[in-house]
Amino acid sequence: VVRRVGGVRGLAAGQIGETDCEELGDGLLAQPVNAITSGAYALIGIWLVVRAWRGPRQTRWLQVVYAITLMVIGIGSIAFHGPQPGWAKLVHDAPIATALVFILLYDIQLLAGWKPWVTLATYGVLVLAVFAGFELDSTAGIVVTGLVVAGAIVAEVLVIRRGLRVRPPWMATWRWYAIMAGVLAIAGLANVLGRTDAPLCEADSLLQLHGLWHIMTAIVFGLWAVIAFPATPRATQPDEG
């Protein structure tokens, strides 16, 4: 990636954000497009808080905690691509892992019959552990994130197969997941093709594929919440896919 300093471009190896293609500047928003699109996580989080307060009480605080997690992802990503303080990398990397941990724990709650307070207490402990782990060794943290992703996928499949996921009344669950998978596939492709060393990288363009990654993954997190936290009290009829 290039960095403009005093009107002159130069290499910025090791600079945070340097693998995300967009040219690094000196202002409050070092990477304006990537910073602004990071706000998508916070917007989805705010929407989920409003949605939670209008929904059933039994899942309200679970949804609010999940929403706050998404807001923290947005704050960390804005800091990472914006003013780039020393703490930005940690708060950029760790919250994504904690959101995935939440999804895994919520599925375990459904499978094991946990009370919501058990899920929230366990989540609080694991959030501290995740942040500590990323602070000590970010590479190991990424490996753990991959394992959590695998665990969450297995848990989601089990929840669906056992009929524990409430079906949205206007869409079959498998179609909902298909939409999520499609959006996530586009996001992943955009992230790969939009890296600094990728052929589609245009450092000074307003169209940044990493920014698209932010928006699309925020949408995926939001779609999962729509499935996980129904807007009406739980129906007695199990999900039939």
PyMOL commands that set and color helices and strands:
alter all, ss='L'
color gray80, all
select helices_A, chain A and resi 32-37+39-54+57-81+88-112+116-136+138-161+173-193+209-228
alter helices_A, ss='H'
color red, helices_A
select strands_A, chain A and resi 2-5+8-11
alter strands_A, ss='S'
color yellow, strands_A
deselect
rebuild
show_as cartoon
